[in-house]
């Protein structure tokens, strides 16, 4: 009896589930993705999978679509350090064409008019510059099939393997936890300027950073695997019913809610610019697991969720499609 009472009391003290995502008036022509490190790999996977519903992607310290081919040894060699050789953009573009033709990715015409910005720091010792260049080169290989595709590579940043910010985080060049770099560089501002095609002046976030229940969007009840909760930043204009865009921002390894709480969502720099550009910012959260093996809570860019991880059939991509539909920005 005492044990039953204790269990009852503990259950009663459990934190209530976070609310679902708010339904917003999202402009379907202003939906994009961005990410850093494993999040950059995830962002390019999402962009190719749903380019017919997206307007662009910003990749910070990441690599090209399809690089790993489901082989972990490729992740640790060609796809991070360009060793023994850099990724082959022509071969990877051929994979994109094949998968687009089969329906595993969006039709290549969906890339038309999209903007892709790839950023890489000169002091990045984790991801080689040639790997990041290959990320843009895959798009360059496909430009003839996607009119007006806007492409830019910025490899002159004075930073290491971090998400560069104005003042938040660790040493800009050396990096380390929380993998945000106090660099005097407003990378998030550059990203949203690029995606919106305009510039503005940010004065500080005036909206609300909210938690939401990620479990509500598990595809067919399948664990992707993700954290129980994620974050969404909603500018006041969007919360009041105004028409807004949306940007999905994928954190890097070891930047998840389990390690940093809401620090990445608060300090990466996107929220203060979200008000300027009138975009809601979705911050999905991966989680650390040992089965499947993903102790650093990276996004799946090597296949730990299954062989379809970088296609529309992938567990994390299907989860995102469900979450975005709830937000008011359907991808399918």
C-alpha positions in Angstrom: 0.0 0.0 0.0 2.8 2.4 0.9 4.6 1.6 -2.4 1.4 2.2 -4.4 0.9 5.6 -2.6 4.5 6.6 -3.4 4.1 5.7 -7.1 0.8 7.7 -7.2 2.4 10.7 -5.6 5.4 10.6 -7.9 3.1 10.4 -10.9 1.2 13.3 -9.7 4.3 15.4 -9.4 5.4 14.6 -13.0 5.7 17.7 -15.2 2.8 18.2 -17.5 3.4 17.6 -21.2 4.3 20.7 -23.2 1.5 22.1 -25.5 1.3 21.3 -29.2 2.7 23.7 -31.8 0.6 26.8 -32.4 -1.2 27.0 -35.8 0.1 30.1 -37.5 -0.7 31.9 -40.8 2.4 30.8 -42.7 3.2 32.1 -46.1 4.1 29.0 -48.2 6.6 30.9 -50.3 8.7 31.9 -47.2 9.6 28.5 -45.6 13.2 27.5 -45.3 15.8 25.5 -43.3 19.1 26.2 -41.7 21.5 24.2 -39.6 25.0 23.9 -38.1 27.3 20.8 -38.2 25.1 17.7 -38.1 22.2 20.2 -38.3 23.6 21.5 -41.6 23.7 18.0 -43.0 20.1 17.6 -41.8 19.1 20.9 -43.4 20.4 19.9 -46.9 18.6 16.5 -46.6 15.3 18.3 -45.7 15.9 20.8 -48.5 16.3 18.2 -51.2 13.4 16.1 -49.8 11.0 19.0 -49.8 12.4 21.7 -52.1 9.1 22.0 -53.8 7.8 23.5 -50.5 10.9 25.3 -49.4 12.6 28.5 -50.5 16.2 27.9 -49.5 18.8 26.5 -47.0 21.7 27.9 -45.0 24.4 25.4 -44.1 27.0 26.2 -41.4 30.0 23.8 -41.0 28.3 21.0 -42.8 28.7 18.8 -45.9 26.9 17.6 -49.0 23.8 15.6 -49.4 24.2 11.9 -49.5 27.8 11.9 -48.6 27.8 9.1 -46.1 25.8 6.5 -48.2 24.9 4.8 -44.9 28.5 3.9 -44.2 29.8 5.3 -40.8 33.5 5.0 -42.0 32.6 7.5 -44.7 31.2 9.9 -42.1 34.5 9.9 -40.3 36.7 10.2 -43.4 35.5 11.8 -46.6 32.5 13.5 -45.1 34.3 15.3 -42.3 38.0 15.5 -43.1 37.9 15.0 -46.9 40.2 12.0 -46.3 41.4 10.0 -48.2 39.5 12.2 -50.7 36.9 14.9 -50.7 33.3 14.0 -51.6 32.5 13.8 -55.3 29.8 16.4 -56.1 29.0 14.9 -59.5 28.3 11.5 -58.1 26.2 12.9 -55.3 24.2 15.0 -57.7 23.5 11.9 -59.7 22.1 10.3 -56.6 19.9 13.4 -56.1 18.6 13.1 -59.7 17.9 9.4 -59.3 16.0 9.8 -56.0 14.1 12.8 -57.3 13.0 10.8 -60.3 11.8 8.0 -58.0 9.9 10.3 -55.7 12.2 9.8 -52.7 13.1 13.5 -53.0 11.3 16.4 -54.4 11.4 17.0 -58.2 14.5 19.0 -59.2 12.3 21.8 -60.4 11.5 22.5 -56.8 14.9 24.0 -56.4 14.2 26.8 -58.9 14.6 30.2 -57.4 15.9 28.8 -54.0 18.7 30.4 -52.2 21.5 28.3 -50.7 24.2 29.8 -48.5 27.1 27.6 -47.2 29.3 29.1 -44.4 32.6 27.6 -43.2 35.1 28.9 -40.7 38.8 29.2 -41.6 39.7 27.6 -38.2 37.3 24.7 -38.4 39.3 21.6 -37.5 36.3 19.3 -37.5 34.8 19.8 -41.0 37.3 20.4 -43.8 36.7 23.3 -46.1 36.6 21.0 -49.1 33.7 19.1 -47.5 31.7 22.3 -47.1 32.6 23.4 -50.6 31.2 20.1 -51.9 27.9 20.9 -50.2 27.5 23.9 -52.5 29.0 22.0 -55.5 26.2 19.5 -55.4 23.7 22.3 -56.0 26.0 23.8 -58.7 25.8 20.4 -60.5 22.0 20.7 -60.5 21.7 24.4 -61.4 20.9 23.7 -65.0 17.7 21.9 -63.9 16.7 24.6 -61.4 16.5 28.0 -63.0 17.5 31.1 -60.9 19.0 29.0 -58.1 21.0 31.4 -55.9 24.2 30.0 -54.6 26.9 31.4 -52.3 29.9 30.0 -50.5 31.4 32.0 -47.6 34.6 30.3 -46.4 36.4 33.3 -45.0 34.8 33.5 -41.6 37.2 34.0 -38.7 35.8 31.1 -36.6 36.2 27.4 -35.8 33.6 24.6 -35.6 30.9 26.7 -33.9 27.7 28.5 -34.7 29.1 32.1 -34.8 27.3 34.7 -32.7 27.9 38.3 -31.7 28.8 37.5 -28.1 27.3 34.2 -26.9 29.3 31.0 -26.3 32.8 29.7 -26.2 36.0 31.0 -27.8 35.3 31.7 -31.4 38.3 29.8 -32.9 38.9 27.0 -30.3 35.2 26.2 -30.0 34.0 23.6 -27.5 30.8 23.4 -25.5 28.2 24.9 -26.1 29.5 25.0 -29.7 28.3 28.6 -30.0 31.1 31.0 -30.7 31.4 34.5 -29.3 32.8 35.8 -32.6 31.4 39.2 -33.2 29.8 37.6 -36.2 26.0 37.6 -36.6 25.7 34.4 -38.7 22.0 34.1 -37.9 21.4 37.6 -39.2 23.3 36.8 -42.4 21.3 33.6 -42.8 17.9 35.2 -42.5 18.9 38.1 -44.7 20.0 35.6 -47.3 16.8 33.6 -47.1 14.5 36.6 -47.1 16.4 38.5 -49.8 16.5 41.7 -47.7 18.1 43.4 -44.8 16.8 45.0 -41.7 17.9 46.3 -38.3 17.4 44.0 -35.3 16.8 45.5 -31.9 16.1 42.4 -29.9 13.5 39.6 -29.7 10.0 40.8 -28.7 8.2 37.5 -29.3 8.0 34.4 -27.2 10.2 31.3 -27.2 7.8 28.4 -26.4 8.3 24.7 -25.7 6.2 22.2 -27.6 5.5 18.5 -27.4 7.6 16.7 -30.1 6.0 13.4 -29.3 2.7 14.6 -30.7 4.2 14.4 -34.2 5.9 11.0 -34.1 5.2 9.4 -37.5 2.8 6.5 -37.0 3.8 6.4 -33.4 7.4 5.7 -34.3 10.2 7.3 -32.1 12.4 9.2 -34.6 14.3 9.3 -32.0 13.9 12.9 -30.7 13.7 14.7 -27.4 10.2 14.9 -25.8 10.2 18.7 -26.2 11.3 21.2 -28.8 11.2 25.0 -29.1 9.5 27.4 -31.4 10.0 31.2 -31.4 6.9 33.1 -32.4 7.2 36.9 -33.1 4.4 39.0 -31.8 3.1 39.8 -35.3 2.8 36.1 -36.0 1.1 35.3 -32.7 -1.4 38.1 -33.4 -2.5 36.4 -36.6 -0.3 38.1 -39.1 1.0 36.3 -42.1 4.6 35.1 -41.5 7.3 32.9 -42.9 8.9 30.0 -41.1 12.5 28.8 -40.7 13.5 25.4 -39.3 16.9 25.6 -37.5 18.7 22.4 -36.7 21.2 22.4 -33.8 24.5 20.6 -34.0 25.8 17.6 -32.0 25.8 18.3 -28.2 23.6 21.3 -28.6 20.4 19.5 -27.8 17.8 20.3 -25.0 19.2 17.5 -22.9 22.6 19.3 -22.6 21.8 22.9 -23.1 18.1 23.3 -22.3 16.9 26.3 -24.4 20.3 27.9 -24.7 20.8 27.1 -28.4 17.3 28.4 -29.2 17.9 31.6 -27.1 21.5 32.4 -28.1 22.1 31.2 -31.6 20.9 34.6 -32.8 17.9 33.9 -34.9 15.1 35.2 -32.7 16.1 38.8 -32.8 16.0 38.7 -36.6 12.8 36.7 -36.7 10.9 39.8 -35.7 12.5 41.8 -38.4 11.7 39.3 -41.2 8.4 38.2 -39.7 9.3 34.5 -39.5 8.5 31.9 -36.9 11.6 29.8 -36.0 11.2 26.1 -35.2 14.0 24.5 -33.2 13.5 20.7 -33.3 15.5 18.7 -30.7 17.4 15.5 -31.2 18.2 13.3 -28.2 21.2 11.3 -27.0 20.8 7.5 -27.4 23.0 4.4 -27.2 20.5 2.2 -29.2 20.6 3.3 -31.9 24.2 4.7 -31.3 24.0 8.5 -31.1 25.4 9.6 -27.8 26.0 13.2 -28.9 22.4 13.8 -30.0 23.4 14.5 -33.6 20.8 14.7 -36.4 20.8 11.6 -38.5 23.2 12.1 -41.4 24.7 8.6 -41.4 21.7 6.3 -41.1 21.1 5.5 -37.4 17.3 5.7 -38.0 17.4 3.3 -41.0 18.4 3.2 -44.6 15.9 5.8 -45.8 17.2 8.5 -43.3 17.9 11.1 -46.0 14.8 10.6 -48.1 11.1 11.5 -47.6 10.6 8.1 -46.0 13.2 8.9 -43.3 11.8 8.8 -39.7 13.1 12.3 -38.8 12.0 13.8 -42.1 8.5 12.4 -41.7 8.4 13.7 -38.2 9.3 17.2 -39.5 6.6 17.0 -42.2 4.0 16.3 -39.5 5.2 19.1 -37.2 5.4 21.6 -40.0 1.8 20.7 -41.1 0.7 21.4 -37.5 2.5 24.8 -37.6 0.7 25.7 -40.8 3.5 25.0 -43.3 2.9 21.6 -44.8 5.8 20.0 -46.6 3.8 17.2 -48.3 
